[in-house]
Amino acid sequence: MSGDGIKGAVPSEITDQAVSSFAAGQNERLRTVMQSLVKHLHAFVSDVKLTEAEWAKGIEVLTATGEITDEKRQEFILWSDVLGISMLVDALTHQTPDGTTESTVLGPFYVAGSPVRPFGASIAEQEAGVPTRVHGRVVDLSGEPIVGAELDVWQNGDNRLYAVQDVNAPDDHLRGKFRTDADGRYCFYAVRPVPYPVPDDGPVGHMLEAAGRHPWRPAHIHMVVCAEGYRSVTTHIFDAESPYLENDAVFAVKPSLIYPFRDHQADDPERPPGTTGPWVSLELDLVLAGGQNAEVVDYGRTH
């Protein structure tokens, strides 16, 4: 039997069928997201003329991403970070008035349930670097103090590791929650952060190496700041003296989040408890906008 006249499926018809398969969905937002996702994925496949071997490799990478992800490592967030997706979502989501503290990525090392610590306590449960006093106020756009605001803080130590990565560190090392006082003031002791590479021993790291990209992030301390009646902000304190501020592996640096740390000698009376050598400090006011946070969208069961 002759094969004359037989041809393969028309790509555009495949795309149309896949898009229309979501048309009957009752969740309007889910329908919009999935139809757009299909359109853009199909356009990508057509644009690069994806081969079967490349498709199979992509499935292999996604499988490996799932296998390496656990309660202490989130490789999917790392993919989102290094591809710039996390910062794009941040830019689209957090349109706040001028003068408020700017947001940036959450990152893959956030752990819920940090210990509540008293005003002026240290988040370092063992030696981890140059002692650092971070203090200031949480205020609204008019400069009025916000009483009882919560600061959820976490960072890495001078070994470049977060506690969630460090098998030799206590679980609560270098993280903690603090509340502002009646004047909106906060204070905690940390350590001066150091640059570190994002985990590069998994699928994301292999991609960065193959693409000729470095895995390094500039030195920073993480914060999530929230208060009733205000929009919460996920932000960083970037050290102005750090390398990689111009080429952060996850594109998360904003000029307004770069701060100069002040040097102190050991005999300074405001030195952190137990400090016997030089230390640094940073005074920083955090400004929140009034309003509510964006709603969490529930598309149904995930497992």
URZIWO-V165606 format. One record per pair of residues at least 24 apart in sequence whose C-alpha atoms are under 10 Angstrom apart, sorted by the first residue. I is the first residue (numbers start at 1). GAP is how many residues later the second one is. D is the distance in Angstrom with one decimal. If there is no record, write none. Layout:
BEGIN
i;gap;d
I;GAP;D
I;GAP;D
END
This chain:
BEGIN
i;gap;d
11;31;8.7
11;32;9.9
11;35;8.2
12;27;9.9
12;30;8.9
12;31;9.5
12;34;9.6
14;28;9.0
15;24;6.7
15;25;9.8
15;26;9.4
15;27;6.5
15;28;8.8
16;26;10.0
18;24;9.5
27;272;8.0
29;268;9.0
29;270;9.0
30;267;9.4
30;268;9.5
30;269;7.0
60;143;9.6
61;141;9.4
61;142;6.2
61;143;8.9
61;145;9.9
61;146;9.6
62;141;8.3
63;140;9.6
64;138;8.0
64;139;6.7
64;140;10.0
65;137;7.5
65;138;6.2
65;139;8.2
66;137;9.9
67;135;10.0
68;133;9.9
68;134;7.3
68;135;8.7
69;133;9.7
71;38;9.9
71;40;9.0
71;93;9.2
72;36;8.7
72;37;7.4
72;38;9.1
72;39;8.2
72;91;9.6
72;92;5.9
72;93;7.2
73;35;6.8
73;36;7.1
73;37;9.6
73;91;8.1
73;92;8.1
73;126;9.0
74;33;9.0
74;34;5.5
74;35;7.6
74;36;9.6
75;33;7.4
75;124;8.6
75;127;8.0
75;128;8.0
75;129;7.3
75;130;10.0
76;32;8.5
76;127;9.8
76;128;8.8
77;28;9.9
77;29;9.1
77;30;7.0
77;31;5.8
77;32;9.5
78;29;7.3
78;30;6.1
78;31;9.6
78;120;7.9
78;121;8.4
78;122;10.0
78;125;9.7
78;126;7.0
78;127;9.5
78;172;8.5
79;29;9.7
79;124;8.7
79;125;6.1
79;126;9.5
79;128;9.6
79;171;9.3
80;25;10.0
80;27;9.4
80;28;9.7
80;124;9.8
80;170;8.6
81;24;7.7
81;25;9.3
81;26;7.2
81;27;8.5
81;117;9.9
81;123;9.9
81;168;8.1
81;169;5.0
81;170;7.8
81;171;8.5
82;116;9.2
82;122;8.0
82;123;9.7
82;125;9.9
82;126;8.5
82;131;9.8
82;133;8.6
82;166;9.2
82;167;6.0
82;168;4.6
82;169;7.5
82;170;9.7
83;121;9.7
83;166;9.0
83;167;7.3
83;168;8.8
84;165;9.0
84;166;6.2
84;167;6.4
84;168;8.5
85;165;9.1
85;166;9.6
86;164;8.2
86;165;9.0
86;166;8.6
87;163;7.8
87;164;6.9
87;165;6.4
87;166;9.6
88;163;9.6
88;164;9.8
90;144;9.5
90;162;9.6
93;200;9.8
93;201;8.0
94;137;9.3
94;138;9.8
94;139;8.5
94;140;9.9
94;199;9.4
94;200;9.1
96;135;8.8
96;137;9.9
96;192;8.9
96;193;6.8
96;194;9.4
96;195;10.0
97;44;8.6
97;191;9.4
97;192;7.1
97;193;9.7
98;43;8.9
98;191;9.4
99;41;9.4
99;42;6.8
99;43;9.6
99;157;9.9
99;187;9.7
99;188;7.2
99;189;8.8
99;190;8.8
100;39;9.3
100;40;8.0
100;41;6.7
100;133;9.3
100;185;10.0
100;186;7.5
100;187;4.7
100;188;5.5
100;189;6.3
100;190;10.0
101;37;9.9
101;40;9.9
101;124;9.7
101;131;10.0
101;132;7.4
101;133;9.2
101;134;7.8
101;135;9.8
101;155;8.0
101;156;8.0
101;184;8.6
101;185;5.8
101;186;5.1
101;187;6.5
101;188;8.6
102;131;7.3
102;132;8.1
102;133;6.6
102;134;8.8
102;152;7.9
102;153;9.6
102;154;7.2
102;155;7.2
102;184;9.3
102;185;8.8
102;186;9.2
103;120;9.6
103;121;9.1
103;129;9.2
103;130;5.6
103;131;5.2
103;132;4.6
103;133;7.6
103;149;9.1
103;150;9.8
103;151;8.6
103;153;9.9
103;154;8.7
104;118;9.4
104;119;9.8
104;129;8.3
104;130;6.0
104;131;5.0
104;132;6.7
104;147;9.3
104;148;5.8
104;149;7.6
104;150;7.9
104;153;9.0
105;117;9.2
105;129;6.9
105;130;7.0
105;131;8.2
105;145;8.5
105;146;9.0
105;147;6.3
105;148;9.3
106;116;7.9
106;117;8.7
106;118;8.4
106;127;9.9
106;128;6.3
106;129;7.6
106;130;8.9
106;146;9.7
107;91;9.7
107;115;8.9
107;127;9.9
107;143;8.9
107;145;9.6
108;90;9.1
108;91;9.7
109;45;8.7
109;46;8.8
109;47;9.5
109;52;9.8
109;53;7.1
109;54;8.8
109;55;6.9
109;56;8.3
109;113;9.8
110;42;9.7
110;43;9.3
110;44;7.5
110;45;9.2
110;52;9.3
110;54;8.6
110;65;9.4
110;112;8.8
110;113;9.8
110;114;10.0
111;43;8.7
111;52;9.7
111;53;7.8
111;60;9.7
111;61;9.5
111;64;8.9
112;40;9.2
113;39;9.3
113;59;9.2
113;62;9.6
113;63;8.6
113;64;8.8
114;38;7.3
114;39;8.2
114;40;8.6
114;57;9.1
114;58;6.6
114;59;9.4
114;60;9.5
114;61;6.1
114;62;4.9
114;63;6.1
114;64;9.9
115;37;9.1
115;38;10.0
115;56;10.0
115;57;6.8
115;58;9.6
115;60;7.4
115;61;5.0
115;62;5.9
115;63;8.9
116;34;9.6
116;35;9.7
116;36;8.8
116;59;9.4
116;60;5.8
116;61;4.6
116;62;6.1
116;63;8.5
117;58;9.4
117;59;6.1
117;60;5.8
117;61;5.7
117;62;8.4
117;71;8.8
118;58;9.5
118;59;8.5
118;60;6.5
118;61;7.9
118;62;10.0
118;68;9.8
118;69;9.0
118;70;8.4
119;58;9.6
119;59;6.5
119;60;7.1
119;61;7.8
119;62;8.2
119;66;9.0
119;67;6.6
119;68;5.8
119;69;6.5
119;70;9.6
120;58;8.7
120;66;7.5
120;67;4.7
120;68;4.4
120;69;6.5
120;152;9.0
120;153;9.7
121;55;9.2
121;57;8.8
121;66;7.6
121;67;5.2
121;68;6.0
121;69;8.8
121;151;9.1
121;152;9.0
122;51;9.6
122;52;8.2
122;53;9.0
122;54;8.5
122;65;9.3
122;66;5.7
122;67;4.3
122;68;5.8
122;69;8.9
122;150;8.3
122;151;8.6
123;30;8.3
123;31;8.0
123;32;9.1
123;49;8.0
123;50;6.3
123;51;4.6
123;52;5.3
123;53;5.9
123;54;9.0
123;65;7.4
123;66;6.3
123;67;5.6
123;68;8.4
124;30;9.9
124;31;9.6
124;32;10.0
124;33;8.7
124;45;9.9
124;46;9.7
124;48;8.5
124;49;5.5
124;50;4.8
124;51;7.5
124;52;9.3
124;65;7.7
124;66;6.2
124;67;7.3
125;44;8.2
125;45;7.3
125;46;9.5
125;47;7.6
125;48;5.2
125;49;6.9
125;50;9.2
125;65;9.9
126;31;9.8
126;43;7.8
126;44;8.4
126;47;7.4
126;48;8.8
127;30;8.5
127;31;9.0
127;46;9.9
127;64;8.8
128;28;8.4
128;29;4.9
128;30;5.5
128;31;7.4
128;32;9.5
128;33;9.7
128;41;9.8
128;45;9.3
128;46;8.4
128;62;8.9
128;63;6.5
128;64;8.7
128;65;9.2
129;27;9.5
129;28;6.2
129;29;5.1
129;30;8.4
129;61;8.7
129;62;5.3
129;63;6.3
129;64;7.7
129;65;8.8
129;150;9.5
130;27;9.3
130;28;8.3
130;60;8.4
130;61;5.1
130;62;5.3
130;63;8.4
130;64;9.9
130;145;9.2
130;147;8.5
130;148;7.5
130;149;5.8
130;150;7.3
131;58;6.9
131;59;6.0
131;60;4.5
131;61;6.4
131;62;9.8
131;140;8.6
131;141;6.8
131;142;9.3
131;143;9.6
131;144;7.2
131;145;9.8
131;146;8.8
131;147;7.9
131;148;5.1
131;149;6.5
131;150;8.3
132;56;8.4
132;57;5.5
132;58;5.0
132;59;4.8
132;60;5.6
132;61;9.0
132;129;8.7
132;130;9.3
132;131;9.4
132;132;9.6
132;139;8.8
132;140;7.5
132;146;9.7
132;147;6.0
132;148;4.9
132;149;5.2
132;150;7.6
133;54;7.3
133;55;6.1
133;56;4.6
133;57;6.3
133;58;8.0
133;59;9.0
133;128;9.5
133;129;9.6
133;137;8.9
133;138;8.0
133;139;6.9
133;146;8.1
133;147;6.5
133;148;4.5
133;149;6.3
133;150;8.2
134;52;8.2
134;53;5.8
134;54;5.5
134;55;6.1
134;56;7.2
134;57;9.4
134;58;10.0
134;103;9.9
134;127;9.4
134;146;8.9
134;147;5.8
134;148;4.9
134;149;6.0
134;150;7.4
135;50;7.4
135;51;5.5
135;52;4.2
135;53;6.5
135;54;8.5
135;146;8.0
135;147;6.5
135;148;5.0
135;149;6.1
135;150;8.0
135;151;10.0
136;44;9.4
136;48;8.3
136;49;5.6
136;50;5.7
136;51;6.7
136;52;9.7
136;146;8.3
136;147;5.2
136;148;4.8
136;149;5.0
136;150;7.6
137;43;7.5
137;44;9.0
137;46;7.7
137;47;5.1
137;48;4.2
137;49;5.8
137;50;8.6
137;146;8.7
137;147;7.0
137;148;4.7
137;149;6.3
137;150;8.4
138;41;9.8
138;42;7.2
138;43;9.6
138;45;8.9
138;46;5.4
138;47;6.4
138;48;7.4
138;87;8.6
138;88;9.5
138;89;9.4
138;146;8.8
138;147;5.8
138;148;4.7
138;149;5.9
138;150;7.4
139;44;9.4
139;45;6.7
139;46;8.9
139;146;7.1
139;147;6.3
139;148;5.0
139;149;6.4
139;150;9.0
140;44;9.9
140;90;8.5
140;146;8.4
140;147;5.4
140;148;5.2
140;149;6.2
140;150;7.4
141;145;9.9
141;146;6.3
141;147;6.7
141;148;6.4
141;149;8.3
142;145;9.2
142;147;9.8
143;142;9.5
143;143;9.9
143;144;8.0
143;145;9.8
144;39;8.9
144;40;8.2
144;143;9.6
145;35;8.9
145;36;9.2
145;37;8.1
145;38;5.8
145;39;4.5
145;40;7.7
145;140;9.9
145;141;10.0
145;142;9.3
146;34;7.4
146;35;8.5
146;36;8.1
146;37;7.5
146;38;4.9
146;39;8.5
146;80;9.9
146;81;7.6
146;82;9.3
146;84;9.4
146;140;9.9
146;141;9.2
146;142;8.8
147;32;8.1
147;33;5.6
147;34;5.8
147;35;5.4
147;36;6.5
147;37;4.8
147;38;8.1
147;39;9.9
147;80;8.3
147;81;9.7
148;30;9.0
148;31;5.3
148;32;4.9
148;33;6.2
148;34;7.5
148;35;9.4
148;36;7.2
148;37;9.3
148;38;9.6
148;78;9.2
148;79;7.0
148;80;8.7
149;29;8.2
149;30;5.5
149;31;5.3
149;32;8.3
149;35;7.5
149;36;9.3
149;37;8.9
149;76;7.0
149;77;5.7
149;78;4.5
149;79;7.7
149;81;9.5
149;83;9.7
149;139;9.9
150;27;6.7
150;28;5.7
150;29;4.7
150;30;6.8
150;36;9.2
150;73;9.7
150;74;7.9
150;75;5.6
150;76;5.4
150;77;6.3
150;78;9.5
150;82;9.5
151;25;8.2
151;26;5.5
151;27;5.1
151;28;6.4
151;29;8.1
151;35;8.4
151;36;9.9
151;37;10.0
151;71;9.7
151;72;6.3
151;73;5.7
151;74;4.6
151;75;6.8
151;76;9.1
151;81;9.9
151;82;9.8
151;83;9.8
152;24;6.0
152;25;4.4
152;26;6.6
152;27;9.1
152;70;8.1
152;71;5.4
152;72;5.1
152;73;6.5
152;74;8.6
152;82;9.3
153;24;6.1
153;25;8.0
153;35;9.3
153;37;9.3
153;68;7.3
153;69;5.6
153;70;4.6
153;71;6.7
153;72;8.7
153;82;9.9
153;83;9.6
154;36;8.9
154;66;9.6
154;67;6.3
154;68;5.3
154;69;6.7
154;70;9.1
154;82;9.8
155;35;8.3
155;36;8.4
155;37;9.2
155;38;7.0
155;39;9.4
155;64;9.2
155;65;7.1
155;66;5.0
155;67;5.9
155;68;8.8
155;81;9.7
155;82;10.0
156;34;9.8
156;35;8.5
156;36;9.0
156;37;6.2
156;38;7.4
156;39;8.9
156;40;8.3
156;63;8.7
156;64;8.3
156;65;7.7
156;66;9.3
157;33;9.3
157;34;6.9
157;35;7.9
157;36;6.3
157;37;7.1
157;38;9.7
157;39;9.5
158;33;8.2
158;34;7.9
158;35;6.8
158;36;6.0
158;37;8.8
158;38;9.1
159;34;9.8
159;35;8.3
159;36;9.8
159;37;8.7
160;33;8.3
160;34;6.5
160;35;6.9
160;36;5.1
160;37;7.8
160;38;9.6
160;59;9.4
161;33;9.5
161;34;10.0
161;35;7.6
161;36;9.3
161;37;9.7
161;38;9.9
162;34;9.9
165;34;9.6
174;47;9.8
175;46;9.9
175;47;9.2
175;48;9.7
176;47;9.8
177;46;9.4
177;47;9.3
177;48;9.7
178;47;9.6
179;46;9.7
179;47;9.8
179;48;9.7
180;47;9.8
184;101;9.6
184;102;9.9
185;100;8.8
185;101;10.0
186;97;10.0
186;98;9.6
186;99;9.2
186;100;9.9
187;96;9.2
187;97;10.0
188;84;9.4
189;82;9.8
189;83;6.9
189;84;9.0
189;92;8.9
190;31;8.7
190;82;9.3
190;90;9.8
190;91;9.4
191;30;9.0
191;88;8.8
191;89;8.6
191;90;9.6
192;27;8.2
192;28;8.3
192;29;8.4
192;47;8.2
192;69;8.7
192;87;8.5
192;88;7.4
192;89;8.8
193;25;8.8
193;26;5.1
193;27;5.5
193;28;6.5
193;44;9.4
193;45;8.6
193;46;7.6
193;49;9.0
194;24;7.2
194;25;4.4
194;26;7.1
194;27;9.4
194;44;9.9
194;45;8.5
194;48;7.5
194;49;9.3
195;24;4.2
195;25;7.6
195;43;10.0
195;44;9.4
195;47;7.0
195;48;7.2
195;49;7.8
195;50;9.7
195;53;9.9
196;24;9.6
196;48;9.8
197;51;9.9
197;52;8.4
198;51;7.9
198;52;9.0
208;41;9.3
213;36;7.9
214;30;9.9
214;33;9.0
214;34;8.9
214;35;6.7
215;32;9.9
215;33;8.3
215;34;5.5
215;35;8.5
216;27;9.2
216;28;6.9
216;29;9.8
216;31;8.4
216;32;6.4
216;33;5.6
216;34;8.6
217;25;9.4
217;26;8.4
217;27;6.2
217;28;7.8
217;29;9.9
217;30;8.1
217;31;5.0
217;32;5.7
217;33;7.3
217;34;8.9
217;35;8.9
217;36;9.4
218;24;5.8
218;25;5.8
218;26;4.9
218;27;5.5
218;28;8.8
218;29;8.4
218;30;6.3
218;31;8.7
218;32;9.9
218;34;9.5
218;35;8.5
219;24;7.7
219;25;8.3
219;26;8.4
219;29;9.9
220;33;9.7
220;37;9.5
220;38;9.0
220;39;9.8
225;61;8.2
225;62;9.3
225;63;8.2
226;62;8.0
226;67;9.7
227;61;8.5
227;63;9.4
228;62;9.0
228;63;8.9
228;64;8.6
229;59;9.8
229;60;8.9
229;61;6.0
229;62;5.7
229;63;6.5
229;64;9.2
230;57;10.0
230;58;6.3
230;59;5.7
230;60;4.1
230;61;4.8
230;62;6.0
230;63;7.7
231;57;6.4
231;58;5.7
231;59;5.8
231;60;5.4
231;61;5.2
231;62;5.2
231;63;8.6
232;56;7.1
232;57;8.2
232;58;9.2
232;59;9.1
232;60;8.2
232;61;6.7
232;62;9.8
233;53;9.4
233;54;9.2
233;55;7.4
233;56;9.1
233;60;9.3
235;51;9.9
237;45;9.5
237;47;9.3
239;43;9.8
259;24;9.2
259;25;8.5
END
